[in-house]
Structure formats: C-alpha cells, structure tokens
Amino acid sequence: MSTILIILLLVAMAATAYVLVRGVIAMASGKVGNQEQQQQWMRKRVLYQGIAIFIAALILILAGGGR
C-alpha cells in the first residue's frame, strides 16, 4: 500500500512541477494574456500541491502505525 502511495506522491509532485513551469513559461513569453488564464494556472498548481501534501500526510500517518 505504501508503494502505491509513494508512486502517487511522485506523480502529484511531477504534476505540480509541470504546471508551475508551464505557467511561468506561458506568463514570461506573453502567451497568457488575460488575468483569468493566469489564475487558472495558479489554481491548478495549488490543487496539485494540495493533493501532494495530502498524500504525504497519509504516508506519514500510515508509517506511524497509529501511535
């Protein structure tokens, strides 16, 4: 079970990094012109970060053995 969670954590971390880099590149190149599109990139990043934090917390809880 923990192996699956670690894999899911890595996927969530990779998704966060991808959205972060993609959003920064889009904003720097000027391809994302309006404020709404910039906010969509930020919302996606925050969502993936939240998922990654939740999975990391779940791994730590399960590793603690209910102490």
Biopython code that builds the backbone (N, CA, C, O; Angstrom):
import numpy as np
from Bio.PDB.StructureBuilder import StructureBuilder

atoms = [
    (1, "MET", "N", (0.826, -1.198, 0.000)),
    (1, "MET", "CA", (0.000, 0.000, 0.000)),
    (1, "MET", "C", (0.867, 1.258, 0.000)),
    (1, "MET", "O", (0.563, 2.231, -0.691)),
    (2, "SER", "N", (1.943, 1.230, 0.776)),
    (2, "SER", "CA", (2.788, 2.419, 0.843)),
    (2, "SER", "C", (3.513, 2.662, -0.480)),
    (2, "SER", "O", (3.807, 3.806, -0.826)),
    (3, "THR", "N", (3.801, 1.596, -1.215)),
    (3, "THR", "CA", (4.452, 1.762, -2.518)),
    (3, "THR", "C", (3.526, 2.504, -3.472)),
    (3, "THR", "O", (3.966, 3.373, -4.225)),
    (4, "ILE", "N", (2.263, 2.164, -3.435)),
    (4, "ILE", "CA", (1.288, 2.847, -4.288)),
    (4, "ILE", "C", (1.187, 4.324, -3.904)),
    (4, "ILE", "O", (1.121, 5.195, -4.772)),
    (5, "LEU", "N", (1.176, 4.596, -2.606)),
    (5, "LEU", "CA", (1.093, 5.985, -2.155)),
    (5, "LEU", "C", (2.335, 6.780, -2.548)),
    (5, "LEU", "O", (2.236, 7.950, -2.917)),
    (6, "ILE", "N", (3.491, 6.152, -2.470)),
    (6, "ILE", "CA", (4.722, 6.842, -2.862)),
    (6, "ILE", "C", (4.706, 7.149, -4.356)),
    (6, "ILE", "O", (5.121, 8.231, -4.772)),
    (7, "ILE", "N", (4.235, 6.212, -5.155)),
    (7, "ILE", "CA", (4.122, 6.446, -6.595)),
    (7, "ILE", "C", (3.126, 7.579, -6.869)),
    (7, "ILE", "O", (3.384, 8.452, -7.698)),
    (8, "LEU", "N", (1.996, 7.558, -6.172)),
    (8, "LEU", "CA", (1.014, 8.640, -6.330)),
    (8, "LEU", "C", (1.585, 9.982, -5.904)),
    (8, "LEU", "O", (1.303, 11.006, -6.526)),
    (9, "LEU", "N", (2.387, 9.981, -4.844)),
    (9, "LEU", "CA", (3.026, 11.208, -4.392)),
    (9, "LEU", "C", (3.985, 11.737, -5.456)),
    (9, "LEU", "O", (4.007, 12.937, -5.731)),
    (10, "LEU", "N", (4.766, 10.860, -6.044)),
    (10, "LEU", "CA", (5.690, 11.279, -7.101)),
    (10, "LEU", "C", (4.945, 11.841, -8.310)),
    (10, "LEU", "O", (5.378, 12.821, -8.915)),
    (11, "VAL", "N", (3.830, 11.213, -8.653)),
    (11, "VAL", "CA", (3.024, 11.708, -9.780)),
    (11, "VAL", "C", (2.464, 13.095, -9.456)),
    (11, "VAL", "O", (2.495, 13.991, -10.299)),
    (12, "ALA", "N", (1.958, 13.269, -8.244)),
    (12, "ALA", "CA", (1.405, 14.566, -7.843)),
    (12, "ALA", "C", (2.491, 15.640, -7.815)),
    (12, "ALA", "O", (2.247, 16.779, -8.211)),
    (13, "MET", "N", (3.676, 15.285, -7.352)),
    (13, "MET", "CA", (4.786, 16.233, -7.335)),
    (13, "MET", "C", (5.210, 16.606, -8.751)),
    (13, "MET", "O", (5.499, 17.770, -9.030)),
    (14, "ALA", "N", (5.247, 15.625, -9.637)),
    (14, "ALA", "CA", (5.606, 15.890, -11.027)),
    (14, "ALA", "C", (4.556, 16.777, -11.696)),
    (14, "ALA", "O", (4.897, 17.681, -12.459)),
    (15, "ALA", "N", (3.287, 16.518, -11.410)),
    (15, "ALA", "CA", (2.218, 17.343, -11.980)),
    (15, "ALA", "C", (2.325, 18.782, -11.479)),
    (15, "ALA", "O", (2.116, 19.724, -12.244)),
    (16, "THR", "N", (2.647, 18.952, -10.202)),
    (16, "THR", "CA", (2.822, 20.283, -9.639)),
    (16, "THR", "C", (3.965, 21.013, -10.329)),
    (16, "THR", "O", (3.825, 22.173, -10.715)),
    (17, "ALA", "N", (5.093, 20.332, -10.483)),
    (17, "ALA", "CA", (6.254, 20.951, -11.131)),
    (17, "ALA", "C", (5.945, 21.290, -12.584)),
    (17, "ALA", "O", (6.333, 22.353, -13.069)),
    (18, "TYR", "N", (5.252, 20.398, -13.280)),
    (18, "TYR", "CA", (4.924, 20.635, -14.684)),
    (18, "TYR", "C", (4.036, 21.869, -14.837)),
    (18, "TYR", "O", (4.298, 22.728, -15.680)),
    (19, "VAL", "N", (2.984, 21.954, -14.018)),
    (19, "VAL", "CA", (2.068, 23.084, -14.114)),
    (19, "VAL", "C", (2.771, 24.378, -13.726)),
    (19, "VAL", "O", (2.527, 25.422, -14.330)),
    (20, "LEU", "N", (3.637, 24.316, -12.728)),
    (20, "LEU", "CA", (4.385, 25.500, -12.312)),
    (20, "LEU", "C", (5.275, 26.004, -13.440)),
    (20, "LEU", "O", (5.242, 27.188, -13.778)),
    (21, "VAL", "N", (6.069, 25.113, -14.023)),
    (21, "VAL", "CA", (6.983, 25.508, -15.099)),
    (21, "VAL", "C", (6.203, 25.978, -16.318)),
    (21, "VAL", "O", (6.547, 26.989, -16.931)),
    (22, "ARG", "N", (5.164, 25.251, -16.664)),
    (22, "ARG", "CA", (4.357, 25.620, -17.831)),
    (22, "ARG", "C", (3.708, 26.986, -17.645)),
    (22, "ARG", "O", (3.673, 27.791, -18.576)),
    (23, "GLY", "N", (3.201, 27.247, -16.455)),
    (23, "GLY", "CA", (2.589, 28.545, -16.178)),
    (23, "GLY", "C", (3.587, 29.681, -16.206)),
    (23, "GLY", "O", (3.295, 30.751, -16.740)),
    (24, "VAL", "N", (4.753, 29.466, -15.644)),
    (24, "VAL", "CA", (5.787, 30.510, -15.634)),
    (24, "VAL", "C", (6.255, 30.804, -17.059)),
    (24, "VAL", "O", (6.424, 31.964, -17.434)),
    (25, "ILE", "N", (6.464, 29.751, -17.848)),
    (25, "ILE", "CA", (6.905, 29.945, -19.231)),
    (25, "ILE", "C", (5.832, 30.683, -20.037)),
    (25, "ILE", "O", (6.145, 31.581, -20.820)),
    (26, "ALA", "N", (4.581, 30.304, -19.844)),
    (26, "ALA", "CA", (3.499, 30.956, -20.576)),
    (26, "ALA", "C", (3.385, 32.433, -20.200)),
    (26, "ALA", "O", (3.163, 33.284, -21.062)),
    (27, "MET", "N", (3.537, 32.730, -18.918)),
    (27, "MET", "CA", (3.461, 34.128, -18.488)),
    (27, "MET", "C", (4.668, 34.926, -18.974)),
    (27, "MET", "O", (4.526, 36.084, -19.368)),
    (28, "ALA", "N", (5.842, 34.324, -18.952)),
    (28, "ALA", "CA", (7.054, 35.026, -19.376)),
    (28, "ALA", "C", (7.059, 35.290, -20.878)),
    (28, "ALA", "O", (7.566, 36.317, -21.329)),
    (29, "SER", "N", (6.502, 34.374, -21.642)),
    (29, "SER", "CA", (6.500, 34.550, -23.096)),
    (29, "SER", "C", (5.370, 35.443, -23.566)),
    (29, "SER", "O", (5.352, 35.866, -24.722)),
    (30, "GLY", "N", (4.442, 35.731, -22.696)),
    (30, "GLY", "CA", (3.328, 36.595, -23.050)),
    (30, "GLY", "C", (2.175, 35.864, -23.705)),
    (30, "GLY", "O", (1.229, 36.500, -24.170)),
    (31, "LYS", "N", (2.231, 34.539, -23.753)),
    (31, "LYS", "CA", (1.149, 33.773, -24.372)),
    (31, "LYS", "C", (-0.119, 33.791, -23.526)),
    (31, "LYS", "O", (-1.227, 33.691, -24.053)),
    (32, "VAL", "N", (0.047, 33.917, -22.233)),
    (32, "VAL", "CA", (-1.116, 34.006, -21.342)),
    (32, "VAL", "C", (-1.362, 35.485, -21.114)),
    (32, "VAL", "O", (-0.691, 36.128, -20.306)),
    (33, "GLY", "N", (-2.326, 36.006, -21.834)),
    (33, "GLY", "CA", (-2.532, 37.444, -21.808)),
    (33, "GLY", "C", (-3.453, 37.928, -20.712)),
    (33, "GLY", "O", (-3.154, 38.918, -20.045)),
    (34, "ASN", "N", (-4.557, 37.255, -20.517)),
    (34, "ASN", "CA", (-5.508, 37.799, -19.563)),
    (34, "ASN", "C", (-5.311, 37.212, -18.168)),
    (34, "ASN", "O", (-4.664, 36.182, -17.980)),
    (35, "GLN", "N", (-5.876, 37.886, -17.238)),
    (35, "GLN", "CA", (-5.725, 37.529, -15.823)),
    (35, "GLN", "C", (-6.371, 36.187, -15.498)),
    (35, "GLN", "O", (-5.875, 35.448, -14.648)),
    (36, "GLU", "N", (-7.477, 35.868, -16.171)),
    (36, "GLU", "CA", (-8.200, 34.627, -15.879)),
    (36, "GLU", "C", (-7.361, 33.402, -16.207)),
    (36, "GLU", "O", (-7.361, 32.435, -15.445)),
    (37, "GLN", "N", (-6.654, 33.425, -17.319)),
    (37, "GLN", "CA", (-5.807, 32.286, -17.682)),
    (37, "GLN", "C", (-4.653, 32.123, -16.697)),
    (37, "GLN", "O", (-4.274, 31.001, -16.361)),
    (38, "GLN", "N", (-4.100, 33.231, -16.239)),
    (38, "GLN", "CA", (-3.039, 33.157, -15.239)),
    (38, "GLN", "C", (-3.567, 32.559, -13.938)),
    (38, "GLN", "O", (-2.884, 31.766, -13.291)),
    (39, "GLN", "N", (-4.768, 32.937, -13.566)),
    (39, "GLN", "CA", (-5.368, 32.385, -12.350)),
    (39, "GLN", "C", (-5.655, 30.897, -12.490)),
    (39, "GLN", "O", (-5.550, 30.154, -11.514)),
    (40, "GLN", "N", (-6.014, 30.456, -13.683)),
    (40, "GLN", "CA", (-6.248, 29.025, -13.902)),
    (40, "GLN", "C", (-4.974, 28.226, -13.688)),
    (40, "GLN", "O", (-5.019, 27.149, -13.094)),
    (41, "TRP", "N", (-3.838, 28.729, -14.158)),
    (41, "TRP", "CA", (-2.560, 28.034, -13.934)),
    (41, "TRP", "C", (-2.249, 27.960, -12.443)),
    (41, "TRP", "O", (-1.801, 26.929, -11.942)),
    (42, "MET", "N", (-2.492, 29.066, -11.740)),
    (42, "MET", "CA", (-2.210, 29.077, -10.305)),
    (42, "MET", "C", (-3.152, 28.137, -9.548)),
    (42, "MET", "O", (-2.725, 27.461, -8.612)),
    (43, "ARG", "N", (-4.408, 28.089, -9.936)),
    (43, "ARG", "CA", (-5.359, 27.184, -9.269)),
    (43, "ARG", "C", (-4.971, 25.727, -9.471)),
    (43, "ARG", "O", (-5.057, 24.920, -8.545)),
    (44, "LYS", "N", (-4.541, 25.391, -10.688)),
    (44, "LYS", "CA", (-4.107, 24.018, -10.951)),
    (44, "LYS", "C", (-2.895, 23.667, -10.095)),
    (44, "LYS", "O", (-2.816, 22.569, -9.544)),
    (45, "ARG", "N", (-1.947, 24.604, -9.986)),
    (45, "ARG", "CA", (-0.754, 24.346, -9.181)),
    (45, "ARG", "C", (-1.112, 24.128, -7.723)),
    (45, "ARG", "O", (-0.600, 23.210, -7.082)),
    (46, "VAL", "N", (-1.984, 24.964, -7.202)),
    (46, "VAL", "CA", (-2.393, 24.840, -5.801)),
    (46, "VAL", "C", (-3.142, 23.527, -5.577)),
    (46, "VAL", "O", (-2.963, 22.882, -4.544)),
    (47, "LEU", "N", (-3.976, 23.129, -6.533)),
    (47, "LEU", "CA", (-4.695, 21.863, -6.423)),
    (47, "LEU", "C", (-3.729, 20.690, -6.361)),
    (47, "LEU", "O", (-3.850, 19.833, -5.486)),
    (48, "TYR", "N", (-2.774, 20.643, -7.279)),
    (48, "TYR", "CA", (-1.814, 19.539, -7.290)),
    (48, "TYR", "C", (-0.923, 19.562, -6.054)),
    (48, "TYR", "O", (-0.553, 18.506, -5.540)),
    (49, "GLN", "N", (-0.579, 20.741, -5.575)),
    (49, "GLN", "CA", (0.196, 20.824, -4.336)),
    (49, "GLN", "C", (-0.606, 20.273, -3.168)),
    (49, "GLN", "O", (-0.072, 19.542, -2.334)),
    (50, "GLY", "N", (-1.871, 20.617, -3.106)),
    (50, "GLY", "CA", (-2.728, 20.120, -2.027)),
    (50, "GLY", "C", (-2.838, 18.610, -2.045)),
    (50, "GLY", "O", (-2.798, 17.963, -0.998)),
    (51, "ILE", "N", (-2.977, 18.049, -3.235)),
    (51, "ILE", "CA", (-3.043, 16.594, -3.370)),
    (51, "ILE", "C", (-1.743, 15.965, -2.889)),
    (51, "ILE", "O", (-1.759, 14.964, -2.173)),
    (52, "ALA", "N", (-0.615, 16.555, -3.285)),
    (52, "ALA", "CA", (0.689, 16.020, -2.876)),
    (52, "ALA", "C", (0.867, 16.090, -1.359)),
    (52, "ALA", "O", (1.385, 15.154, -0.751)),
    (53, "ILE", "N", (0.444, 17.184, -0.756)),
    (53, "ILE", "CA", (0.555, 17.318, 0.703)),
    (53, "ILE", "C", (-0.340, 16.307, 1.406)),
    (53, "ILE", "O", (0.057, 15.712, 2.408)),
    (54, "PHE", "N", (-1.546, 16.114, 0.884)),
    (54, "PHE", "CA", (-2.459, 15.144, 1.471)),
    (54, "PHE", "C", (-1.865, 13.732, 1.415)),
    (54, "PHE", "O", (-1.921, 12.998, 2.402)),
    (55, "ILE", "N", (-1.305, 13.355, 0.285)),
    (55, "ILE", "CA", (-0.714, 12.024, 0.143)),
    (55, "ILE", "C", (0.494, 11.882, 1.063)),
    (55, "ILE", "O", (0.677, 10.835, 1.684)),
    (56, "ALA", "N", (1.323, 12.927, 1.159)),
    (56, "ALA", "CA", (2.485, 12.876, 2.052)),
    (56, "ALA", "C", (2.041, 12.711, 3.503)),
    (56, "ALA", "O", (2.644, 11.945, 4.256)),
    (57, "ALA", "N", (0.991, 13.425, 3.895)),
    (57, "ALA", "CA", (0.478, 13.285, 5.261)),
    (57, "ALA", "C", (-0.069, 11.882, 5.494)),
    (57, "ALA", "O", (0.122, 11.308, 6.566)),
    (58, "LEU", "N", (-0.740, 11.337, 4.503)),
    (58, "LEU", "CA", (-1.273, 9.982, 4.614)),
    (58, "LEU", "C", (-0.151, 8.963, 4.774)),
    (58, "LEU", "O", (-0.263, 8.029, 5.568)),
    (59, "ILE", "N", (0.919, 9.140, 4.027)),
    (59, "ILE", "CA", (2.075, 8.244, 4.154)),
    (59, "ILE", "C", (2.660, 8.327, 5.560)),
    (59, "ILE", "O", (2.986, 7.304, 6.164)),
    (60, "LEU", "N", (2.792, 9.539, 6.076)),
    (60, "LEU", "CA", (3.353, 9.704, 7.432)),
    (60, "LEU", "C", (2.428, 9.099, 8.492)),
    (60, "LEU", "O", (2.904, 8.496, 9.453)),
    (61, "ILE", "N", (1.135, 9.253, 8.327)),
    (61, "ILE", "CA", (0.195, 8.669, 9.295)),
    (61, "ILE", "C", (0.288, 7.136, 9.271)),
    (61, "ILE", "O", (0.339, 6.487, 10.316)),
    (62, "LEU", "N", (0.307, 6.586, 8.074)),
    (62, "LEU", "CA", (0.389, 5.123, 7.966)),
    (62, "LEU", "C", (1.750, 4.590, 8.444)),
    (62, "LEU", "O", (1.824, 3.485, 8.982)),
    (63, "ALA", "N", (2.810, 5.359, 8.253)),
    (63, "ALA", "CA", (4.137, 4.930, 8.709)),
    (63, "ALA", "C", (4.244, 4.980, 10.231)),
    (63, "ALA", "O", (5.020, 4.238, 10.833)),
    (64, "GLY", "N", (3.448, 5.875, 10.853)),
    (64, "GLY", "CA", (3.485, 5.982, 12.295)),
    (64, "GLY", "C", (2.837, 4.806, 13.004)),
    (64, "GLY", "O", (3.087, 4.586, 14.189)),
    (65, "GLY", "N", (2.033, 4.070, 12.318)),
    (65, "GLY", "CA", (1.403, 2.883, 12.904)),
    (65, "GLY", "C", (0.327, 3.196, 13.921)),
    (65, "GLY", "O", (0.018, 2.356, 14.767)),
    (66, "GLY", "N", (-0.252, 4.386, 13.859)),
    (66, "GLY", "CA", (-1.331, 4.730, 14.780)),
    (66, "GLY", "C", (-0.873, 5.059, 16.165)),
    (66, "GLY", "O", (-1.654, 4.927, 17.107)),
    (67, "ARG", "N", (0.348, 5.480, 16.337)),
    (67, "ARG", "CA", (0.866, 5.837, 17.671)),
    (67, "ARG", "C", (0.255, 7.095, 18.184)),
    (67, "ARG", "O", (0.580, 7.534, 19.287)),
]
sb = StructureBuilder()
sb.init_structure("model")
sb.init_model(0)
sb.init_chain("A")
sb.init_seg("    ")
for serial, (resi, resn, name, xyz) in enumerate(atoms, 1):
    if name == "N":
        sb.init_residue(resn, " ", resi, " ")
    sb.init_atom(name, np.array(xyz, "f"), 0.0, 1.0, " ", f" {name:<3s}", serial, name[0])
structure = sb.get_structure()
